[in-house]
């Protein structure tokens, strides 16, 4: 599989990877608009098909992961870890000192991934996610100190 920095021309592939990873996916236009935004960059992993996608925004010394998702068929092969490592490197390059993200408290795969990368829990947003019939779920806010040499 191959990881590349995303351009607006990758919007269809990004939307395809996102649709495989999430129940409520973002469409091509969402990705085109996002990549147009200040400080926004993305990465895409492709195998035979789009396998994983990540979007990050780095502004004023702070980076935020806006989305990261991997298609079920491509999971547990290091795709998300590679996407996150690329984003961490790019955010550092853009001068960010911290990286933040929000994650469903019950999303064990993602929380495990982030903790393994060195993210720490810094807060909780109550009832942040709407899971339809399953009710609402809290979001963990997690932070990575980009000035440390861990990665
Ligand atoms: C969370 C997600 C992005 C992980 O993607 P992935 O490519 O499978 O992750 P990686 O293969 O890079 O995993 C790296 C490490 O994260 C942890 N991890 C990943 N998936 C895990 C799982 N299902 N259970 C436990 N730990 C897991 C492990 O420590 C793993 O290392 P290991 O495989 O050597 O044990 C993927 O499951 C996904 O897209 N889920 C749906 C969308 C989502 O929840 N996105 C995050 C929203 S905040």
Backbone and ligand atoms as CSV (ligand in chain L), in Angstrom:
chain,resi,resn,atom,element,x,y,z
A,1,UNK,N,N,0.837,-1.190,0.000
A,1,UNK,CA,C,0.000,0.000,0.000
A,1,UNK,C,C,0.874,1.243,0.000
A,2,UNK,N,N,0.311,2.319,-0.563
A,2,UNK,CA,C,1.111,3.527,-0.760
A,2,UNK,C,C,0.446,4.736,-0.105
A,3,UNK,N,N,1.248,5.494,0.653
A,3,UNK,CA,C,0.729,6.700,1.305
A,3,UNK,C,C,1.182,7.929,0.522
A,4,UNK,N,N,0.239,8.823,0.220
A,4,UNK,CA,C,0.593,10.060,-0.477
A,4,UNK,C,C,-0.091,11.243,0.196
A,5,UNK,N,N,0.500,12.427,0.027
A,5,UNK,CA,C,-0.170,13.655,0.448
A,5,UNK,C,C,-1.350,13.873,-0.491
A,6,UNK,N,N,-2.479,14.262,0.062
A,6,UNK,CA,C,-3.694,14.385,-0.747
A,6,UNK,C,C,-3.783,15.751,-1.423
A,7,UNK,N,N,-4.330,15.732,-2.636
A,7,UNK,CA,C,-4.642,16.970,-3.349
A,7,UNK,C,C,-6.157,16.954,-3.619
A,8,UNK,N,N,-6.719,18.100,-4.033
A,8,UNK,CA,C,-8.155,18.109,-4.330
A,8,UNK,C,C,-8.552,17.038,-5.356
A,9,UNK,N,N,-7.621,16.670,-6.248
A,9,UNK,CA,C,-7.930,15.627,-7.243
A,9,UNK,C,C,-8.153,14.262,-6.591
A,10,UNK,N,N,-7.707,14.128,-5.337
A,10,UNK,CA,C,-7.894,12.862,-4.620
A,10,UNK,C,C,-9.241,12.789,-3.901
A,11,UNK,N,N,-10.049,13.841,-4.012
A,11,UNK,CA,C,-11.311,13.882,-3.258
A,11,UNK,C,C,-12.172,12.625,-3.475
A,12,UNK,N,N,-12.318,12.115,-4.724
A,12,UNK,CA,C,-13.144,10.915,-4.894
A,12,UNK,C,C,-12.571,9.707,-4.133
A,13,UNK,N,N,-11.253,9.545,-4.169
A,13,UNK,CA,C,-10.630,8.414,-3.462
A,13,UNK,C,C,-10.751,8.596,-1.947
A,14,UNK,N,N,-10.628,9.834,-1.488
A,14,UNK,CA,C,-10.760,10.087,-0.051
A,14,UNK,C,C,-12.183,9.786,0.405
A,15,UNK,N,N,-13.152,10.224,-0.395
A,15,UNK,CA,C,-14.552,9.953,-0.044
A,15,UNK,C,C,-14.828,8.454,-0.044
A,16,UNK,N,N,-14.200,7.743,-0.971
A,16,UNK,CA,C,-14.397,6.291,-1.036
A,16,UNK,C,C,-13.838,5.603,0.214
A,17,UNK,N,N,-12.630,5.984,0.621
A,17,UNK,CA,C,-12.044,5.402,1.835
A,17,UNK,C,C,-12.901,5.748,3.053
A,18,UNK,N,N,-13.366,7.006,3.104
A,18,UNK,CA,C,-14.160,7.461,4.251
A,18,UNK,C,C,-15.482,6.694,4.336
A,19,UNK,N,N,-16.112,6.464,3.162
A,19,UNK,CA,C,-17.397,5.754,3.142
A,19,UNK,C,C,-17.259,4.320,3.631
A,20,UNK,N,N,-16.085,3.738,3.429
A,20,UNK,CA,C,-15.868,2.375,3.917
A,20,UNK,C,C,-15.623,2.351,5.423
A,21,UNK,N,N,-15.080,3.463,5.949
A,21,UNK,CA,C,-14.683,3.497,7.353
A,21,UNK,C,C,-15.787,3.980,8.297
A,22,UNK,N,N,-16.696,4.824,7.785
A,22,UNK,CA,C,-17.665,5.482,8.672
A,22,UNK,C,C,-19.108,5.252,8.216
A,23,UNK,N,N,-20.025,5.217,9.186
A,23,UNK,CA,C,-21.457,5.077,8.887
A,23,UNK,C,C,-22.026,6.354,8.279
A,24,UNK,N,N,-21.482,7.511,8.695
A,24,UNK,CA,C,-21.963,8.786,8.138
A,24,UNK,C,C,-20.778,9.471,7.453
A,25,UNK,N,N,-20.517,9.035,6.206
A,25,UNK,CA,C,-19.293,9.506,5.522
A,25,UNK,C,C,-19.393,10.928,4.991
A,26,UNK,N,N,-18.229,11.513,4.751
A,26,UNK,CA,C,-18.133,12.808,4.078
A,26,UNK,C,C,-18.030,12.544,2.576
A,27,UNK,N,N,-18.619,13.455,1.774
A,27,UNK,CA,C,-18.597,13.213,0.327
A,27,UNK,C,C,-17.424,13.953,-0.348
A,28,UNK,N,N,-17.320,13.765,-1.660
A,28,UNK,CA,C,-16.205,14.355,-2.426
A,28,UNK,C,C,-16.097,15.851,-2.217
A,29,UNK,N,N,-17.268,16.519,-2.248
A,29,UNK,CA,C,-17.285,17.976,-2.095
A,29,UNK,C,C,-16.755,18.376,-0.717
A,30,UNK,N,N,-17.112,17.596,0.304
A,30,UNK,CA,C,-16.606,17.891,1.658
A,30,UNK,C,C,-15.069,17.896,1.640
A,31,UNK,N,N,-14.482,16.886,0.990
A,31,UNK,CA,C,-13.017,16.791,0.973
A,31,UNK,C,C,-12.399,17.923,0.150
A,32,UNK,N,N,-13.030,18.247,-1.001
A,32,UNK,CA,C,-12.511,19.366,-1.806
A,32,UNK,C,C,-12.532,20.660,-1.004
A,33,UNK,N,N,-13.657,20.901,-0.333
A,33,UNK,CA,C,-13.799,22.145,0.449
A,33,UNK,C,C,-12.800,22.169,1.594
A,34,UNK,N,N,-12.662,21.037,2.280
A,34,UNK,CA,C,-11.748,20.979,3.423
A,34,UNK,C,C,-10.319,21.274,2.994
A,35,UNK,N,N,-9.895,20.632,1.901
A,35,UNK,CA,C,-8.501,20.786,1.467
A,35,UNK,C,C,-8.205,22.211,0.999
A,36,UNK,N,N,-9.274,22.966,0.751
A,36,UNK,CA,C,-9.149,24.367,0.363
A,36,UNK,C,C,-8.943,25.269,1.579
A,37,UNK,N,N,-9.215,24.731,2.774
A,37,UNK,CA,C,-9.218,25.557,3.973
A,37,UNK,C,C,-7.820,25.900,4.468
A,38,UNK,N,N,-7.741,26.972,5.227
A,38,UNK,CA,C,-6.445,27.435,5.747
A,38,UNK,C,C,-5.810,26.363,6.641
A,39,UNK,N,N,-4.575,26.044,6.370
A,39,UNK,CA,C,-3.821,25.135,7.228
A,39,UNK,C,C,-4.223,23.673,7.128
A,40,UNK,N,N,-5.094,23.347,6.163
A,40,UNK,CA,C,-5.595,21.969,6.090
A,40,UNK,C,C,-4.742,21.148,5.127
A,41,UNK,N,N,-4.441,19.931,5.543
A,41,UNK,CA,C,-3.744,18.994,4.665
A,41,UNK,C,C,-4.269,17.589,4.934
A,42,UNK,N,N,-4.000,16.695,3.986
A,42,UNK,CA,C,-4.517,15.341,4.147
A,42,UNK,C,C,-3.573,14.317,3.566
A,43,UNK,N,N,-3.831,13.071,3.935
A,43,UNK,CA,C,-3.059,11.955,3.392
A,43,UNK,C,C,-4.026,10.844,3.004
A,44,UNK,N,N,-3.582,10.085,2.015
A,44,UNK,CA,C,-4.404,9.004,1.489
A,44,UNK,C,C,-3.520,7.760,1.376
A,45,UNK,N,N,-4.085,6.622,1.756
A,45,UNK,CA,C,-3.387,5.356,1.519
A,45,UNK,C,C,-4.212,4.553,0.530
A,46,UNK,N,N,-3.539,4.064,-0.513
A,46,UNK,CA,C,-4.222,3.243,-1.502
A,46,UNK,C,C,-3.574,1.878,-1.581
A,47,UNK,N,N,-4.399,0.874,-1.656
A,47,UNK,CA,C,-3.950,-0.439,-2.082
A,47,UNK,C,C,-4.458,-0.572,-3.504
A,48,UNK,N,N,-5.183,-1.647,-3.795
A,48,UNK,CA,C,-5.850,-1.706,-5.098
A,48,UNK,C,C,-6.976,-0.692,-5.132
A,49,UNK,N,N,-7.544,-0.425,-3.951
A,49,UNK,CA,C,-8.597,0.579,-3.794
A,49,UNK,C,C,-8.172,1.547,-2.697
A,50,UNK,N,N,-8.883,2.691,-2.590
A,50,UNK,CA,C,-8.588,3.601,-1.477
A,50,UNK,C,C,-8.776,2.876,-0.148
A,51,UNK,N,N,-7.762,2.958,0.708
A,51,UNK,CA,C,-7.771,2.165,1.932
A,51,UNK,C,C,-7.891,3.000,3.199
A,52,UNK,N,N,-7.322,4.204,3.180
A,52,UNK,CA,C,-7.342,5.004,4.399
A,52,UNK,C,C,-7.195,6.471,4.083
A,53,UNK,N,N,-7.757,7.302,4.961
A,53,UNK,CA,C,-7.751,8.737,4.732
A,53,UNK,C,C,-7.575,9.468,6.058
A,54,UNK,N,N,-6.904,10.600,5.991
A,54,UNK,CA,C,-6.732,11.448,7.182
A,54,UNK,C,C,-6.765,12.904,6.735
A,55,UNK,N,N,-7.436,13.732,7.521
A,55,UNK,CA,C,-7.425,15.183,7.305
A,55,UNK,C,C,-7.025,15.859,8.611
A,56,UNK,N,N,-6.130,16.826,8.497
A,56,UNK,CA,C,-5.623,17.545,9.667
A,56,UNK,C,C,-5.603,19.041,9.351
A,57,UNK,N,N,-5.762,19.842,10.398
A,57,UNK,CA,C,-5.631,21.295,10.228
A,57,UNK,C,C,-4.609,21.794,11.233
A,58,UNK,N,N,-3.652,22.581,10.790
A,58,UNK,CA,C,-2.637,23.139,11.687
A,58,UNK,C,C,-2.630,24.654,11.509
A,59,UNK,N,N,-3.051,25.326,12.546
A,59,UNK,CA,C,-3.110,26.795,12.526
A,59,UNK,C,C,-2.618,27.318,13.864
A,60,UNK,N,N,-1.847,28.394,13.814
A,60,UNK,CA,C,-1.437,29.124,15.022
A,60,UNK,C,C,-0.839,28.192,16.079
A,61,UNK,N,N,0.019,27.279,15.630
A,61,UNK,CA,C,0.751,26.455,16.584
A,61,UNK,C,C,-0.007,25.263,17.125
A,62,UNK,N,N,-1.259,25.068,16.646
A,62,UNK,CA,C,-2.060,23.936,17.116
A,62,UNK,C,C,-2.568,23.123,15.936
A,63,UNK,N,N,-2.461,21.812,16.045
A,63,UNK,CA,C,-2.978,20.948,14.986
A,63,UNK,C,C,-4.173,20.170,15.519
A,64,UNK,N,N,-5.109,19.857,14.610
A,64,UNK,CA,C,-6.264,19.046,14.996
A,64,UNK,C,C,-6.514,17.995,13.936
A,65,UNK,N,N,-6.664,16.757,14.367
A,65,UNK,CA,C,-7.057,15.701,13.432
A,65,UNK,C,C,-8.559,15.829,13.217
A,66,UNK,N,N,-8.971,16.106,11.975
A,66,UNK,CA,C,-10.395,16.289,11.693
A,66,UNK,C,C,-11.067,14.964,11.386
A,67,UNK,N,N,-10.342,14.070,10.752
A,67,UNK,CA,C,-10.864,12.718,10.549
A,67,UNK,C,C,-9.712,11.778,10.211
A,68,UNK,N,N,-9.864,10.528,10.631
A,68,UNK,CA,C,-8.954,9.467,10.183
A,68,UNK,C,C,-9.774,8.176,10.153
A,69,UNK,N,N,-9.696,7.477,9.038
A,69,UNK,CA,C,-10.465,6.246,8.905
A,69,UNK,C,C,-9.793,5.290,7.935
A,70,UNK,N,N,-9.979,4.014,8.208
A,70,UNK,CA,C,-9.375,2.969,7.383
A,70,UNK,C,C,-10.476,1.964,7.012
A,71,UNK,N,N,-10.506,1.562,5.746
A,71,UNK,CA,C,-11.500,0.582,5.292
A,71,UNK,C,C,-11.321,-0.727,6.054
A,72,UNK,N,N,-12.427,-1.406,6.380
A,72,UNK,CA,C,-12.324,-2.643,7.165
A,72,UNK,C,C,-11.326,-3.657,6.605
A,73,UNK,N,N,-11.274,-3.778,5.275
A,73,UNK,CA,C,-10.386,-4.781,4.673
A,73,UNK,C,C,-8.902,-4.445,4.844
A,74,UNK,N,N,-8.613,-3.176,5.184
A,74,UNK,CA,C,-7.203,-2.750,5.281
A,74,UNK,C,C,-6.744,-2.556,6.732
A,75,UNK,N,N,-7.613,-2.919,7.687
A,75,UNK,CA,C,-7.268,-2.632,9.093
A,75,UNK,C,C,-6.236,-3.608,9.657
A,76,UNK,N,N,-5.620,-3.183,10.758
A,76,UNK,CA,C,-4.593,-3.933,11.495
A,76,UNK,C,C,-3.376,-4.256,10.629
A,77,UNK,N,N,-3.090,-3.332,9.716
A,77,UNK,CA,C,-1.871,-3.475,8.894
A,77,UNK,C,C,-1.012,-2.218,9.010
A,78,UNK,N,N,-1.311,-1.382,10.015
A,78,UNK,CA,C,-0.494,-0.196,10.228
A,78,UNK,C,C,-0.875,1.004,9.394
A,79,UNK,N,N,-2.039,0.952,8.706
A,79,UNK,CA,C,-2.420,2.073,7.831
A,79,UNK,C,C,-2.696,3.334,8.651
A,80,UNK,N,N,-3.501,3.215,9.713
A,80,UNK,CA,C,-3.811,4.407,10.522
A,80,UNK,C,C,-2.548,4.947,11.185
A,81,UNK,N,N,-1.715,4.058,11.635
A,81,UNK,CA,C,-0.476,4.501,12.276
A,81,UNK,C,C,0.396,5.276,11.285
A,82,UNK,N,N,0.460,4.798,10.049
A,82,UNK,CA,C,1.248,5.499,9.023
A,82,UNK,C,C,0.624,6.861,8.704
A,83,UNK,N,N,-0.716,6.915,8.619
A,83,UNK,CA,C,-1.398,8.190,8.364
A,83,UNK,C,C,-1.125,9.172,9.495
A,84,UNK,N,N,-1.221,8.689,10.727
A,84,UNK,CA,C,-0.994,9.572,11.887
A,84,UNK,C,C,0.460,10.042,11.930
A,85,UNK,N,N,1.391,9.154,11.632
A,85,UNK,CA,C,2.802,9.546,11.650
A,85,UNK,C,C,3.066,10.626,10.603
A,86,UNK,N,N,2.427,10.484,9.431
A,86,UNK,CA,C,2.587,11.497,8.379
A,86,UNK,C,C,2.008,12.835,8.836
A,87,UNK,N,N,0.843,12.773,9.487
A,87,UNK,CA,C,0.202,14.013,9.954
A,87,UNK,C,C,1.031,14.674,11.050
A,88,UNK,N,N,1.568,13.869,11.938
A,88,UNK,CA,C,2.400,14.413,13.022
A,88,UNK,C,C,3.630,15.109,12.431
A,89,UNK,N,N,4.257,14.485,11.457
A,89,UNK,CA,C,5.426,15.086,10.808
A,89,UNK,C,C,5.068,16.391,10.103
A,90,UNK,N,N,3.938,16.385,9.385
A,90,UNK,CA,C,3.524,17.586,8.648
A,90,UNK,C,C,3.128,18.700,9.606
A,91,UNK,N,N,2.459,18.333,10.703
A,91,UNK,CA,C,2.039,19.351,11.682
A,91,UNK,C,C,3.262,19.981,12.335
A,92,UNK,N,N,4.227,19.147,12.656
A,92,UNK,CA,C,5.488,19.692,13.209
A,92,UNK,C,C,6.131,20.637,12.196
A,93,UNK,N,N,6.140,20.208,10.941
A,93,UNK,CA,C,6.735,21.026,9.882
A,93,UNK,C,C,6.016,22.361,9.730
A,94,UNK,N,N,4.708,22.359,10.055
A,94,UNK,CA,C,3.916,23.599,9.963
A,94,UNK,C,C,4.037,24.432,11.229
A,95,UNK,N,N,4.857,23.955,12.170
A,95,UNK,CA,C,5.117,24.755,13.369
A,95,UNK,C,C,4.182,24.500,14.530
A,96,UNK,N,N,3.381,23.423,14.444
A,96,UNK,CA,C,2.458,23.139,15.552
A,96,UNK,C,C,3.211,22.523,16.729
A,97,UNK,N,N,2.813,22.918,17.941
A,97,UNK,CA,C,3.439,22.387,19.159
A,97,UNK,C,C,2.566,21.326,19.808
A,98,UNK,N,N,1.261,21.348,19.514
A,98,UNK,CA,C,0.321,20.384,20.080
A,98,UNK,C,C,-0.583,19.856,18.984
A,99,UNK,N,N,-1.022,18.612,19.162
A,99,UNK,CA,C,-2.026,18.053,18.263
A,99,UNK,C,C,-3.192,17.570,19.121
A,100,UNK,N,N,-4.416,17.917,18.700
A,100,UNK,CA,C,-5.618,17.517,19.434
A,100,UNK,C,C,-6.513,16.655,18.547
A,101,UNK,N,N,-7.358,15.865,19.194
A,101,UNK,CA,C,-8.399,15.139,18.480
A,101,UNK,C,C,-9.508,14.790,19.458
A,102,UNK,N,N,-10.672,14.471,18.892
A,102,UNK,CA,C,-11.796,13.989,19.693
A,102,UNK,C,C,-12.122,12.585,19.248
A,103,UNK,N,N,-12.485,11.736,20.208
A,103,UNK,CA,C,-12.798,10.353,19.876
A,103,UNK,C,C,-13.873,9.847,20.831
A,104,UNK,N,N,-14.782,9.055,20.282
A,104,UNK,CA,C,-15.832,8.421,21.079
A,104,UNK,C,C,-15.178,7.590,22.194
A,105,UNK,N,N,-15.596,7.811,23.426
A,105,UNK,CA,C,-14.975,7.089,24.553
A,105,UNK,C,C,-15.045,5.572,24.377
A,106,UNK,N,N,-16.049,5.107,23.621
A,106,UNK,CA,C,-16.219,3.657,23.449
A,106,UNK,C,C,-15.471,3.101,22.236
A,107,UNK,N,N,-14.744,3.961,21.516
A,107,UNK,CA,C,-14.032,3.525,20.311
A,107,UNK,C,C,-12.644,2.988,20.709
A,108,UNK,N,N,-12.654,1.760,21.241
A,108,UNK,CA,C,-11.413,1.181,21.790
A,108,UNK,C,C,-10.284,1.091,20.756
A,109,UNK,N,N,-10.561,0.674,19.505
A,109,UNK,CA,C,-9.455,0.613,18.546
A,109,UNK,C,C,-8.762,1.962,18.373
A,110,UNK,N,N,-9.570,3.036,18.232
A,110,UNK,CA,C,-8.986,4.358,18.004
A,110,UNK,C,C,-8.267,4.866,19.260
A,111,UNK,N,N,-8.888,4.700,20.435
A,111,UNK,CA,C,-8.252,5.182,21.665
A,111,UNK,C,C,-6.919,4.446,21.879
A,112,UNK,N,N,-6.913,3.148,21.610
A,112,UNK,CA,C,-5.675,2.368,21.747
A,112,UNK,C,C,-4.600,2.885,20.797
A,113,UNK,N,N,-5.010,3.132,19.554
A,113,UNK,CA,C,-4.072,3.673,18.556
A,113,UNK,C,C,-3.481,4.996,19.040
A,114,UNK,N,N,-4.345,5.911,19.497
A,114,UNK,CA,C,-3.865,7.241,19.877
A,114,UNK,C,C,-2.956,7.162,21.112
A,115,UNK,N,N,-3.345,6.331,22.081
A,115,UNK,CA,C,-2.500,6.238,23.282
A,115,UNK,C,C,-1.144,5.647,22.931
A,116,UNK,N,N,-1.160,4.705,22.006
A,116,UNK,CA,C,0.105,4.106,21.584
A,116,UNK,C,C,1.018,5.136,20.912
A,117,UNK,N,N,0.401,6.125,20.270
A,117,UNK,CA,C,1.181,7.180,19.618
A,117,UNK,C,C,1.640,8.250,20.608
A,118,UNK,N,N,1.141,8.169,21.845
A,118,UNK,CA,C,1.578,9.129,22.866
A,118,UNK,C,C,0.549,10.179,23.240
A,119,UNK,N,N,-0.646,10.101,22.637
A,119,UNK,CA,C,-1.711,11.045,23.019
A,119,UNK,C,C,-2.155,10.760,24.452
A,120,UNK,N,N,-2.479,11.842,25.173
A,120,UNK,CA,C,-3.003,11.699,26.534
A,120,UNK,C,C,-4.405,12.309,26.592
A,121,UNK,N,N,-5.193,11.804,27.530
A,121,UNK,CA,C,-6.576,12.286,27.678
A,121,UNK,C,C,-6.553,13.629,28.388
A,122,UNK,N,N,-7.174,14.642,27.772
A,122,UNK,CA,C,-7.156,15.965,28.420
A,122,UNK,C,C,-8.543,16.462,28.771
A,123,UNK,N,N,-9.580,15.803,28.306
A,123,UNK,CA,C,-10.918,16.290,28.635
A,123,UNK,C,C,-11.987,15.353,28.132
A,124,UNK,N,N,-13.230,15.680,28.507
A,124,UNK,CA,C,-14.375,14.866,28.112
A,124,UNK,C,C,-15.485,15.812,27.678
A,125,UNK,N,N,-16.050,15.588,26.482
A,125,UNK,CA,C,-17.221,16.371,26.067
A,125,UNK,C,C,-18.426,15.456,26.189
A,126,UNK,N,N,-19.290,15.781,27.155
A,126,UNK,CA,C,-20.464,14.942,27.436
A,126,UNK,C,C,-21.452,14.969,26.269
A,127,UNK,N,N,-22.012,13.803,25.942
A,127,UNK,CA,C,-23.075,13.680,24.936
A,127,UNK,C,C,-22.700,14.309,23.598
A,128,UNK,N,N,-21.456,14.215,23.226
A,128,UNK,CA,C,-20.945,14.901,22.037
A,128,UNK,C,C,-21.411,14.226,20.740
A,129,UNK,N,N,-21.445,12.898,20.736
A,129,UNK,CA,C,-21.809,12.173,19.508
A,129,UNK,C,C,-23.248,11.680,19.571
A,130,UNK,N,N,-23.945,11.789,18.421
A,130,UNK,CA,C,-25.295,11.250,18.311
A,130,UNK,C,C,-25.190,9.894,17.620
A,131,UNK,N,N,-25.482,8.821,18.369
A,131,UNK,CA,C,-25.383,7.485,17.773
A,131,UNK,C,C,-26.761,6.930,17.423
A,132,UNK,N,N,-27.694,7.825,17.106
A,132,UNK,CA,C,-29.035,7.418,16.691
A,132,UNK,C,C,-29.731,6.645,17.791
A,133,UNK,N,N,-30.213,5.447,17.423
A,133,UNK,CA,C,-30.970,4.630,18.377
A,133,UNK,C,C,-30.136,4.252,19.590
A,134,UNK,N,N,-28.817,4.248,19.427
A,134,UNK,CA,C,-27.934,3.857,20.540
A,134,UNK,C,C,-27.723,5.017,21.525
A,135,UNK,N,N,-28.356,6.164,21.234
A,135,UNK,CA,C,-28.248,7.300,22.155
A,135,UNK,C,C,-27.002,8.126,21.911
A,136,UNK,N,N,-26.665,8.965,22.867
A,136,UNK,CA,C,-25.517,9.861,22.706
A,136,UNK,C,C,-24.304,9.281,23.428
A,137,UNK,N,N,-23.122,9.690,22.964
A,137,UNK,CA,C,-21.891,9.186,23.567
A,137,UNK,C,C,-20.956,10.348,23.868
A,138,UNK,N,N,-20.152,10.177,24.899
A,138,UNK,CA,C,-19.183,11.208,25.264
A,138,UNK,C,C,-17.969,11.136,24.331
A,139,UNK,N,N,-17.324,12.282,24.149
A,139,UNK,CA,C,-16.071,12.334,23.386
A,139,UNK,C,C,-14.912,12.587,24.336
A,140,UNK,N,N,-13.872,11.820,24.144
A,140,UNK,CA,C,-12.618,12.104,24.826
A,140,UNK,C,C,-11.872,13.144,24.005
A,141,UNK,N,N,-11.276,14.122,24.662
A,141,UNK,CA,C,-10.367,15.031,23.978
A,141,UNK,C,C,-8.955,14.545,24.311
A,142,UNK,N,N,-8.155,14.349,23.267
A,142,UNK,CA,C,-6.801,13.834,23.481
A,142,UNK,C,C,-5.782,14.792,22.865
A,143,UNK,N,N,-4.607,14.835,23.495
A,143,UNK,CA,C,-3.574,15.792,23.066
A,143,UNK,C,C,-2.220,15.096,22.964
A,144,UNK,N,N,-1.483,15.463,21.940
A,144,UNK,CA,C,-0.113,14.988,21.782
A,144,UNK,C,C,0.831,16.184,21.790
A,145,UNK,N,N,1.850,16.108,22.622
A,145,UNK,CA,C,2.873,17.159,22.666
A,145,UNK,C,C,3.835,16.928,21.501
A,146,UNK,N,N,3.763,17.795,20.506
A,146,UNK,CA,C,4.589,17.600,19.302
A,146,UNK,C,C,6.037,18.040,19.513
A,147,UNK,N,N,6.301,18.660,20.649
A,147,UNK,CA,C,7.682,19.106,20.900
A,147,UNK,C,C,8.507,17.981,21.532
A,148,UNK,N,N,7.824,16.902,21.964
A,148,UNK,CA,C,8.578,15.773,22.512
A,148,UNK,C,C,9.162,14.960,21.349
A,149,UNK,N,N,10.152,14.180,21.653
A,149,UNK,CA,C,10.854,13.448,20.591
A,149,UNK,C,C,10.321,12.021,20.432
A,150,UNK,N,N,9.161,11.740,21.043
A,150,UNK,CA,C,8.663,10.356,21.074
A,150,UNK,C,C,8.501,9.757,19.680
A,151,UNK,N,N,8.041,10.569,18.724
A,151,UNK,CA,C,7.824,10.011,17.388
A,151,UNK,C,C,8.714,10.704,16.371
L,1,LIG,C1,C,-9.350,3.157,14.410
L,1,LIG,C2,C,-8.822,2.815,13.014
L,1,LIG,C3,C,-8.561,4.142,12.272
L,1,LIG,C4,C,-7.515,2.017,13.136
L,1,LIG,O1,O,-7.003,1.795,11.817
L,1,LIG,P1,P,-5.944,0.612,11.501
L,1,LIG,O2,O,-5.297,0.927,10.212
L,1,LIG,O3,O,-6.601,-0.694,11.637
L,1,LIG,O4,O,-4.903,0.792,12.699
L,1,LIG,P2,P,-3.382,0.265,12.699
L,1,LIG,O5,O,-3.294,-1.027,11.958
L,1,LIG,O6,O,-2.485,1.365,12.254
L,1,LIG,O7,O,-3.200,-0.029,14.256
L,1,LIG,C5,C,-2.157,0.544,15.022
L,1,LIG,C6,C,-2.365,0.152,16.469
L,1,LIG,O8,O,-3.608,0.690,16.962
L,1,LIG,C7,C,-4.219,-0.248,17.862
L,1,LIG,N1,N,-5.447,-0.812,17.273
L,1,LIG,C8,C,-5.914,-0.621,16.023
L,1,LIG,N2,N,-7.079,-1.282,15.851
L,1,LIG,C9,C,-7.316,-1.924,17.026
L,1,LIG,C10,C,-8.362,-2.790,17.465
L,1,LIG,N3,N,-9.399,-3.128,16.661
L,1,LIG,N4,N,-8.318,-3.241,18.739
L,1,LIG,C11,C,-7.292,-2.899,19.558
L,1,LIG,N5,N,-6.269,-2.118,19.187
L,1,LIG,C12,C,-6.283,-1.621,17.936
L,1,LIG,C13,C,-3.187,-1.362,18.040
L,1,LIG,O9,O,-2.309,-0.964,19.071
L,1,LIG,C14,C,-2.516,-1.336,16.679
L,1,LIG,O10,O,-1.248,-1.951,16.689
L,1,LIG,P3,P,-1.142,-3.550,16.460
L,1,LIG,O11,O,-1.963,-3.888,15.250
L,1,LIG,O12,O,0.349,-3.739,16.254
L,1,LIG,O13,O,-1.679,-4.181,17.713
L,1,LIG,C15,C,-9.839,1.957,12.205
L,1,LIG,O14,O,-10.248,0.866,13.028
L,1,LIG,C16,C,-11.073,2.708,11.716
L,1,LIG,O15,O,-11.032,3.320,10.649
L,1,LIG,N6,N,-12.169,2.656,12.478
L,1,LIG,C17,C,-13.423,3.299,12.051
L,1,LIG,C18,C,-13.280,4.790,11.962
L,1,LIG,C19,C,-12.777,5.391,13.267
L,1,LIG,O16,O,-13.195,4.999,14.346
L,1,LIG,N7,N,-11.878,6.394,13.141
L,1,LIG,C20,C,-11.341,7.110,14.278
L,1,LIG,C21,C,-12.321,8.146,14.684
L,1,LIG,S1,S,-11.663,9.193,15.974
